[in-house]
């Protein structure tokens, strides 16, 4: 029973609960403390701005803990983590746990190299609200070999669904498993969100920015589960629309921001 996978419930952007959460994000304009990687910072900030949230990039250990206490939500992404980064991230995560600030862990390339895998494991001790990752990252956090290839995964989201359910149950976090179909679970139910486009894998930081949007959605949603589902649905729709209107990766990245703006209702 402990390893059983709940039935999968499909959801999409047209679901009333998702539409209502998007509207509440606009009203709240969540301030998101982003501790993210060098490749993703600019795109992540622009995605948050396009959605109606407010980004703040605060990387230093001297400020990270204090800012995590006053932010609406926190994102920790270990994509280009160094030892000083790790110290700041751990301080922010501890502060978020103690102050009740919801936070999202994105364990980029966990399982590929020992240092980042160890940091991700340490961060789990501070009880993330949501863990967002691809198949190999989620499997690695469960202690198994993840099939990682740099920041990419050689496994499908379906392959990692049992690990996602197990991880959610063992950490009491929502697990947002990204792939061709996104699966979001808190261990008792699984929501499947389809959408997106392969072009999203041809530009940097789409997955990283999804973690930030999940963080922004948490204060606007009745549950962290619905927050992650809503962010996934917004991303999937924006990616599909952007692919139809763009000629290649360069124009796709710009069009994707425009579609985030459009899907979330503009200003």
GUVOVO-603621 format. One record per residue (C-alpha): residue number from 1; y, x, z. Coordinates in steps of 0.25 Angstrom, whole numbers, plus 5000, padded with zeros to 4 digits. Example, Ala and Ser with C-alpha at 12.3 -4.5 7.8 and 13.67 -1.06 7.14 Angstrom:
residues 2
<atom><num>1</num><north>4982</north><east>5049</east><up>5031</up></atom>
<atom><num>2</num><north>4996</north><east>5055</east><up>5029</up></atom>
This chain:
residues 267
<atom><num>1</num><north>5000</north><east>5000</east><up>5000</up></atom>
<atom><num>2</num><north>5010</north><east>5011</east><up>5003</up></atom>
<atom><num>3</num><north>5009</north><east>5017</east><up>4989</up></atom>
<atom><num>4</num><north>5009</north><east>5003</east><up>4982</up></atom>
<atom><num>5</num><north>5020</north><east>5001</east><up>4972</up></atom>
<atom><num>6</num><north>5028</north><east>4988</east><up>4973</up></atom>
<atom><num>7</num><north>5029</north><east>4979</east><up>4961</up></atom>
<atom><num>8</num><north>5041</north><east>4983</east><up>4952</up></atom>
<atom><num>9</num><north>5053</north><east>4973</east><up>4951</up></atom>
<atom><num>10</num><north>5061</north><east>4975</east><up>4938</up></atom>
<atom><num>11</num><north>5077</north><east>4974</east><up>4940</up></atom>
<atom><num>12</num><north>5088</north><east>4977</east><up>4931</up></atom>
<atom><num>13</num><north>5103</north><east>4976</east><up>4930</up></atom>
<atom><num>14</num><north>5103</north><east>4961</east><up>4928</up></atom>
<atom><num>15</num><north>5097</north><east>4958</east><up>4941</up></atom>
<atom><num>16</num><north>5108</north><east>4951</east><up>4950</up></atom>
<atom><num>17</num><north>5105</north><east>4961</east><up>4962</up></atom>
<atom><num>18</num><north>5108</north><east>4973</east><up>4953</up></atom>
<atom><num>19</num><north>5121</north><east>4966</east><up>4947</up></atom>
<atom><num>20</num><north>5126</north><east>4963</east><up>4961</up></atom>
<atom><num>21</num><north>5124</north><east>4977</east><up>4966</up></atom>
<atom><num>22</num><north>5131</north><east>4983</east><up>4954</up></atom>
<atom><num>23</num><north>5143</north><east>4974</east><up>4957</up></atom>
<atom><num>24</num><north>5143</north><east>4978</east><up>4972</up></atom>
<atom><num>25</num><north>5143</north><east>4993</east><up>4968</up></atom>
<atom><num>26</num><north>5156</north><east>4990</east><up>4960</up></atom>
<atom><num>27</num><north>5162</north><east>4984</east><up>4973</up></atom>
<atom><num>28</num><north>5157</north><east>4995</east><up>4982</up></atom>
<atom><num>29</num><north>5161</north><east>5007</east><up>4973</up></atom>
<atom><num>30</num><north>5151</north><east>5015</east><up>4981</up></atom>
<atom><num>31</num><north>5155</north><east>5029</east><up>4985</up></atom>
<atom><num>32</num><north>5143</north><east>5038</east><up>4982</up></atom>
<atom><num>33</num><north>5142</north><east>5052</east><up>4987</up></atom>
<atom><num>34</num><north>5135</north><east>5059</east><up>4976</up></atom>
<atom><num>35</num><north>5128</north><east>5072</east><up>4979</up></atom>
<atom><num>36</num><north>5122</north><east>5075</east><up>4966</up></atom>
<atom><num>37</num><north>5119</north><east>5086</east><up>4956</up></atom>
<atom><num>38</num><north>5128</north><east>5094</east><up>4947</up></atom>
<atom><num>39</num><north>5123</north><east>5088</east><up>4934</up></atom>
<atom><num>40</num><north>5125</north><east>5073</east><up>4939</up></atom>
<atom><num>41</num><north>5138</north><east>5073</east><up>4947</up></atom>
<atom><num>42</num><north>5148</north><east>5069</east><up>4936</up></atom>
<atom><num>43</num><north>5139</north><east>5059</east><up>4930</up></atom>
<atom><num>44</num><north>5135</north><east>5053</east><up>4943</up></atom>
<atom><num>45</num><north>5149</north><east>5051</east><up>4947</up></atom>
<atom><num>46</num><north>5153</north><east>5044</east><up>4934</up></atom>
<atom><num>47</num><north>5141</north><east>5035</east><up>4935</up></atom>
<atom><num>48</num><north>5145</north><east>5031</east><up>4949</up></atom>
<atom><num>49</num><north>5160</north><east>5029</east><up>4945</up></atom>
<atom><num>50</num><north>5155</north><east>5020</east><up>4933</up></atom>
<atom><num>51</num><north>5147</north><east>5011</east><up>4942</up></atom>
<atom><num>52</num><north>5158</north><east>5009</east><up>4951</up></atom>
<atom><num>53</num><north>5154</north><east>5018</east><up>4962</up></atom>
<atom><num>54</num><north>5161</north><east>5030</east><up>4968</up></atom>
<atom><num>55</num><north>5155</north><east>5044</east><up>4967</up></atom>
<atom><num>56</num><north>5158</north><east>5056</east><up>4976</up></atom>
<atom><num>57</num><north>5152</north><east>5069</east><up>4974</up></atom>
<atom><num>58</num><north>5152</north><east>5076</east><up>4988</up></atom>
<atom><num>59</num><north>5142</north><east>5088</east><up>4987</up></atom>
<atom><num>60</num><north>5146</north><east>5097</east><up>4999</up></atom>
<atom><num>61</num><north>5139</north><east>5098</east><up>5012</up></atom>
<atom><num>62</num><north>5152</north><east>5098</east><up>5020</up></atom>
<atom><num>63</num><north>5155</north><east>5084</east><up>5014</up></atom>
<atom><num>64</num><north>5142</north><east>5078</east><up>5010</up></atom>
<atom><num>65</num><north>5138</north><east>5072</east><up>5023</up></atom>
<atom><num>66</num><north>5151</north><east>5066</east><up>5027</up></atom>
<atom><num>67</num><north>5153</north><east>5060</east><up>5013</up></atom>
<atom><num>68</num><north>5139</north><east>5054</east><up>5013</up></atom>
<atom><num>69</num><north>5143</north><east>5046</east><up>5026</up></atom>
<atom><num>70</num><north>5155</north><east>5039</east><up>5019</up></atom>
<atom><num>71</num><north>5150</north><east>5037</east><up>5005</up></atom>
<atom><num>72</num><north>5144</north><east>5024</east><up>5001</up></atom>
<atom><num>73</num><north>5131</north><east>5031</east><up>4996</up></atom>
<atom><num>74</num><north>5126</north><east>5045</east><up>4993</up></atom>
<atom><num>75</num><north>5118</north><east>5051</east><up>4982</up></atom>
<atom><num>76</num><north>5110</north><east>5064</east><up>4984</up></atom>
<atom><num>77</num><north>5105</north><east>5070</east><up>4971</up></atom>
<atom><num>78</num><north>5098</north><east>5084</east><up>4972</up></atom>
<atom><num>79</num><north>5099</north><east>5087</east><up>4957</up></atom>
<atom><num>80</num><north>5106</north><east>5101</east><up>4958</up></atom>
<atom><num>81</num><north>5104</north><east>5103</east><up>4973</up></atom>
<atom><num>82</num><north>5107</north><east>5116</east><up>4980</up></atom>
<atom><num>83</num><north>5106</north><east>5120</east><up>4994</up></atom>
<atom><num>84</num><north>5120</north><east>5117</east><up>4998</up></atom>
<atom><num>85</num><north>5119</north><east>5103</east><up>4990</up></atom>
<atom><num>86</num><north>5106</north><east>5100</east><up>4998</up></atom>
<atom><num>87</num><north>5113</north><east>5103</east><up>5011</up></atom>
<atom><num>88</num><north>5125</north><east>5093</east><up>5007</up></atom>
<atom><num>89</num><north>5115</north><east>5083</east><up>5002</up></atom>
<atom><num>90</num><north>5107</north><east>5083</east><up>5015</up></atom>
<atom><num>91</num><north>5119</north><east>5082</east><up>5023</up></atom>
<atom><num>92</num><north>5124</north><east>5070</east><up>5015</up></atom>
<atom><num>93</num><north>5110</north><east>5063</east><up>5015</up></atom>
<atom><num>94</num><north>5110</north><east>5065</east><up>5030</up></atom>
<atom><num>95</num><north>5124</north><east>5059</east><up>5032</up></atom>
<atom><num>96</num><north>5120</north><east>5047</east><up>5023</up></atom>
<atom><num>97</num><north>5108</north><east>5044</east><up>5031</up></atom>
<atom><num>98</num><north>5115</north><east>5045</east><up>5044</up></atom>
<atom><num>99</num><north>5127</north><east>5036</east><up>5039</up></atom>
<atom><num>100</num><north>5119</north><east>5026</east><up>5031</up></atom>
<atom><num>101</num><north>5125</north><east>5030</east><up>5018</up></atom>
<atom><num>102</num><north>5115</north><east>5026</east><up>5007</up></atom>
<atom><num>103</num><north>5110</north><east>5038</east><up>4998</up></atom>
<atom><num>104</num><north>5102</north><east>5041</east><up>4986</up></atom>
<atom><num>105</num><north>5093</north><east>5054</east><up>4984</up></atom>
<atom><num>106</num><north>5091</north><east>5059</east><up>4970</up></atom>
<atom><num>107</num><north>5080</north><east>5070</east><up>4971</up></atom>
<atom><num>108</num><north>5083</north><east>5076</east><up>4958</up></atom>
<atom><num>109</num><north>5071</north><east>5084</east><up>4953</up></atom>
<atom><num>110</num><north>5064</north><east>5083</east><up>4967</up></atom>
<atom><num>111</num><north>5050</north><east>5089</east><up>4965</up></atom>
<atom><num>112</num><north>5054</north><east>5099</east><up>4955</up></atom>
<atom><num>113</num><north>5060</north><east>5110</east><up>4964</up></atom>
<atom><num>114</num><north>5058</north><east>5112</east><up>4979</up></atom>
<atom><num>115</num><north>5072</north><east>5113</east><up>4984</up></atom>
<atom><num>116</num><north>5077</north><east>5100</east><up>4978</up></atom>
<atom><num>117</num><north>5064</north><east>5093</east><up>4982</up></atom>
<atom><num>118</num><north>5066</north><east>5098</east><up>4996</up></atom>
<atom><num>119</num><north>5080</north><east>5093</east><up>4997</up></atom>
<atom><num>120</num><north>5076</north><east>5080</east><up>4992</up></atom>
<atom><num>121</num><north>5065</north><east>5079</east><up>5003</up></atom>
<atom><num>122</num><north>5076</north><east>5083</east><up>5013</up></atom>
<atom><num>123</num><north>5085</north><east>5072</east><up>5008</up></atom>
<atom><num>124</num><north>5075</north><east>5061</east><up>5010</up></atom>
<atom><num>125</num><north>5075</north><east>5063</east><up>5025</up></atom>
<atom><num>126</num><north>5089</north><east>5057</east><up>5024</up></atom>
<atom><num>127</num><north>5084</north><east>5044</east><up>5019</up></atom>
<atom><num>128</num><north>5090</north><east>5041</east><up>5005</up></atom>
<atom><num>129</num><north>5093</north><east>5027</east><up>5002</up></atom>
<atom><num>130</num><north>5088</north><east>5029</east><up>4988</up></atom>
<atom><num>131</num><north>5080</north><east>5040</east><up>4981</up></atom>
<atom><num>132</num><north>5082</north><east>5041</east><up>4966</up></atom>
<atom><num>133</num><north>5074</north><east>5049</east><up>4957</up></atom>
<atom><num>134</num><north>5065</north><east>5051</east><up>4945</up></atom>
<atom><num>135</num><north>5049</north><east>5050</east><up>4946</up></atom>
<atom><num>136</num><north>5047</north><east>5065</east><up>4949</up></atom>
<atom><num>137</num><north>5058</north><east>5065</east><up>4960</up></atom>
<atom><num>138</num><north>5053</north><east>5053</east><up>4967</up></atom>
<atom><num>139</num><north>5038</north><east>5058</east><up>4966</up></atom>
<atom><num>140</num><north>5043</north><east>5072</east><up>4972</up></atom>
<atom><num>141</num><north>5049</north><east>5065</east><up>4984</up></atom>
<atom><num>142</num><north>5036</north><east>5059</east><up>4987</up></atom>
<atom><num>143</num><north>5030</north><east>5073</east><up>4987</up></atom>
<atom><num>144</num><north>5023</north><east>5073</east><up>4974</up></atom>
<atom><num>145</num><north>5025</north><east>5081</east><up>4962</up></atom>
<atom><num>146</num><north>5035</north><east>5074</east><up>4954</up></atom>
<atom><num>147</num><north>5033</north><east>5078</east><up>4939</up></atom>
<atom><num>148</num><north>5048</north><east>5082</east><up>4939</up></atom>
<atom><num>149</num><north>5054</north><east>5090</east><up>4927</up></atom>
<atom><num>150</num><north>5068</north><east>5095</east><up>4932</up></atom>
<atom><num>151</num><north>5076</north><east>5082</east><up>4935</up></atom>
<atom><num>152</num><north>5067</north><east>5074</east><up>4926</up></atom>
<atom><num>153</num><north>5053</north><east>5068</east><up>4929</up></atom>
<atom><num>154</num><north>5040</north><east>5068</east><up>4920</up></atom>
<atom><num>155</num><north>5036</north><east>5055</east><up>4927</up></atom>
<atom><num>156</num><north>5040</north><east>5041</east><up>4925</up></atom>
<atom><num>157</num><north>5046</north><east>5032</east><up>4936</up></atom>
<atom><num>158</num><north>5034</north><east>5024</east><up>4936</up></atom>
<atom><num>159</num><north>5026</north><east>5036</east><up>4939</up></atom>
<atom><num>160</num><north>5034</north><east>5038</east><up>4952</up></atom>
<atom><num>161</num><north>5035</north><east>5024</east><up>4957</up></atom>
<atom><num>162</num><north>5024</north><east>5026</east><up>4967</up></atom>
<atom><num>163</num><north>5031</north><east>5038</east><up>4973</up></atom>
<atom><num>164</num><north>5045</north><east>5030</east><up>4973</up></atom>
<atom><num>165</num><north>5039</north><east>5019</east><up>4981</up></atom>
<atom><num>166</num><north>5032</north><east>5029</east><up>4991</up></atom>
<atom><num>167</num><north>5045</north><east>5037</east><up>4992</up></atom>
<atom><num>168</num><north>5053</north><east>5024</east><up>4995</up></atom>
<atom><num>169</num><north>5043</north><east>5020</east><up>5006</up></atom>
<atom><num>170</num><north>5043</north><east>5034</east><up>5012</up></atom>
<atom><num>171</num><north>5058</north><east>5036</east><up>5012</up></atom>
<atom><num>172</num><north>5063</north><east>5021</east><up>5014</up></atom>
<atom><num>173</num><north>5072</north><east>5024</east><up>5002</up></atom>
<atom><num>174</num><north>5074</north><east>5017</east><up>4989</up></atom>
<atom><num>175</num><north>5068</north><east>5025</east><up>4977</up></atom>
<atom><num>176</num><north>5074</north><east>5024</east><up>4964</up></atom>
<atom><num>177</num><north>5064</north><east>5030</east><up>4954</up></atom>
<atom><num>178</num><north>5071</north><east>5033</east><up>4940</up></atom>
<atom><num>179</num><north>5064</north><east>5033</east><up>4927</up></atom>
<atom><num>180</num><north>5062</north><east>5024</east><up>4914</up></atom>
<atom><num>181</num><north>5061</north><east>5013</east><up>4924</up></atom>
<atom><num>182</num><north>5068</north><east>5015</east><up>4938</up></atom>
<atom><num>183</num><north>5060</north><east>5011</east><up>4950</up></atom>
<atom><num>184</num><north>5067</north><east>5008</east><up>4963</up></atom>
<atom><num>185</num><north>5059</north><east>5006</east><up>4976</up></atom>
<atom><num>186</num><north>5061</north><east>5005</east><up>4991</up></atom>
<atom><num>187</num><north>5046</north><east>5005</east><up>4992</up></atom>
<atom><num>188</num><north>5044</north><east>4990</east><up>4993</up></atom>
<atom><num>189</num><north>5048</north><east>4986</east><up>4979</up></atom>
<atom><num>190</num><north>5051</north><east>4993</east><up>4966</up></atom>
<atom><num>191</num><north>5062</north><east>4989</east><up>4956</up></atom>
<atom><num>192</num><north>5061</north><east>4994</east><up>4942</up></atom>
<atom><num>193</num><north>5073</north><east>4996</east><up>4934</up></atom>
<atom><num>194</num><north>5072</north><east>4998</east><up>4919</up></atom>
<atom><num>195</num><north>5083</north><east>5003</east><up>4909</up></atom>
<atom><num>196</num><north>5090</north><east>5016</east><up>4906</up></atom>
<atom><num>197</num><north>5088</north><east>5025</east><up>4894</up></atom>
<atom><num>198</num><north>5081</north><east>5038</east><up>4891</up></atom>
<atom><num>199</num><north>5096</north><east>5043</east><up>4888</up></atom>
<atom><num>200</num><north>5098</north><east>5043</east><up>4903</up></atom>
<atom><num>201</num><north>5089</north><east>5055</east><up>4904</up></atom>
<atom><num>202</num><north>5097</north><east>5063</east><up>4893</up></atom>
<atom><num>203</num><north>5110</north><east>5064</east><up>4902</up></atom>
<atom><num>204</num><north>5112</north><east>5070</east><up>4916</up></atom>
<atom><num>205</num><north>5113</north><east>5063</east><up>4929</up></atom>
<atom><num>206</num><north>5109</north><east>5049</east><up>4926</up></atom>
<atom><num>207</num><north>5098</north><east>5049</east><up>4936</up></atom>
<atom><num>208</num><north>5107</north><east>5056</east><up>4946</up></atom>
<atom><num>209</num><north>5118</north><east>5046</east><up>4944</up></atom>
<atom><num>210</num><north>5108</north><east>5034</east><up>4946</up></atom>
<atom><num>211</num><north>5106</north><east>5040</east><up>4960</up></atom>
<atom><num>212</num><north>5121</north><east>5039</east><up>4962</up></atom>
<atom><num>213</num><north>5122</north><east>5025</east><up>4957</up></atom>
<atom><num>214</num><north>5110</north><east>5021</east><up>4966</up></atom>
<atom><num>215</num><north>5118</north><east>5026</east><up>4978</up></atom>
<atom><num>216</num><north>5131</north><east>5019</east><up>4974</up></atom>
<atom><num>217</num><north>5123</north><east>5006</east><up>4973</up></atom>
<atom><num>218</num><north>5117</north><east>5006</east><up>4987</up></atom>
<atom><num>219</num><north>5129</north><east>5001</east><up>4994</up></atom>
<atom><num>220</num><north>5131</north><east>4990</east><up>4984</up></atom>
<atom><num>221</num><north>5116</north><east>4985</east><up>4984</up></atom>
<atom><num>222</num><north>5109</north><east>4977</east><up>4995</up></atom>
<atom><num>223</num><north>5098</north><east>4988</east><up>4995</up></atom>
<atom><num>224</num><north>5096</north><east>5002</east><up>4990</up></atom>
<atom><num>225</num><north>5085</north><east>4997</east><up>4981</up></atom>
<atom><num>226</num><north>5094</north><east>4988</east><up>4974</up></atom>
<atom><num>227</num><north>5104</north><east>4999</east><up>4973</up></atom>
<atom><num>228</num><north>5095</north><east>5008</east><up>4966</up></atom>
<atom><num>229</num><north>5090</north><east>4997</east><up>4957</up></atom>
<atom><num>230</num><north>5104</north><east>4993</east><up>4953</up></atom>
<atom><num>231</num><north>5108</north><east>5008</east><up>4950</up></atom>
<atom><num>232</num><north>5095</north><east>5009</east><up>4941</up></atom>
<atom><num>233</num><north>5098</north><east>4996</east><up>4934</up></atom>
<atom><num>234</num><north>5113</north><east>5000</east><up>4931</up></atom>
<atom><num>235</num><north>5108</north><east>5014</east><up>4926</up></atom>
<atom><num>236</num><north>5097</north><east>5009</east><up>4917</up></atom>
<atom><num>237</num><north>5106</north><east>4999</east><up>4911</up></atom>
<atom><num>238</num><north>5118</north><east>5009</east><up>4909</up></atom>
<atom><num>239</num><north>5108</north><east>5019</east><up>4903</up></atom>
<atom><num>240</num><north>5102</north><east>5009</east><up>4893</up></atom>
<atom><num>241</num><north>5116</north><east>5004</east><up>4888</up></atom>
<atom><num>242</num><north>5121</north><east>5018</east><up>4887</up></atom>
<atom><num>243</num><north>5109</north><east>5023</east><up>4879</up></atom>
<atom><num>244</num><north>5112</north><east>5012</east><up>4869</up></atom>
<atom><num>245</num><north>5127</north><east>5016</east><up>4867</up></atom>
<atom><num>246</num><north>5126</north><east>5031</east><up>4867</up></atom>
<atom><num>247</num><north>5122</north><east>5041</east><up>4857</up></atom>
<atom><num>248</num><north>5116</north><east>5052</east><up>4866</up></atom>
<atom><num>249</num><north>5117</north><east>5058</east><up>4880</up></atom>
<atom><num>250</num><north>5131</north><east>5061</east><up>4880</up></atom>
<atom><num>251</num><north>5136</north><east>5048</east><up>4876</up></atom>
<atom><num>252</num><north>5125</north><east>5041</east><up>4884</up></atom>
<atom><num>253</num><north>5131</north><east>5048</east><up>4897</up></atom>
<atom><num>254</num><north>5145</north><east>5042</east><up>4895</up></atom>
<atom><num>255</num><north>5139</north><east>5029</east><up>4890</up></atom>
<atom><num>256</num><north>5130</north><east>5028</east><up>4903</up></atom>
<atom><num>257</num><north>5143</north><east>5029</east><up>4912</up></atom>
<atom><num>258</num><north>5149</north><east>5018</east><up>4904</up></atom>
<atom><num>259</num><north>5137</north><east>5009</east><up>4905</up></atom>
<atom><num>260</num><north>5136</north><east>5012</east><up>4920</up></atom>
<atom><num>261</num><north>5150</north><east>5006</east><up>4920</up></atom>
<atom><num>262</num><north>5147</north><east>4995</east><up>4912</up></atom>
<atom><num>263</num><north>5134</north><east>4991</east><up>4919</up></atom>
<atom><num>264</num><north>5140</north><east>4991</east><up>4932</up></atom>
<atom><num>265</num><north>5152</north><east>4982</east><up>4927</up></atom>
<atom><num>266</num><north>5163</north><east>4993</east><up>4925</up></atom>
<atom><num>267</num><north>5175</north><east>4992</east><up>4935</up></atom>
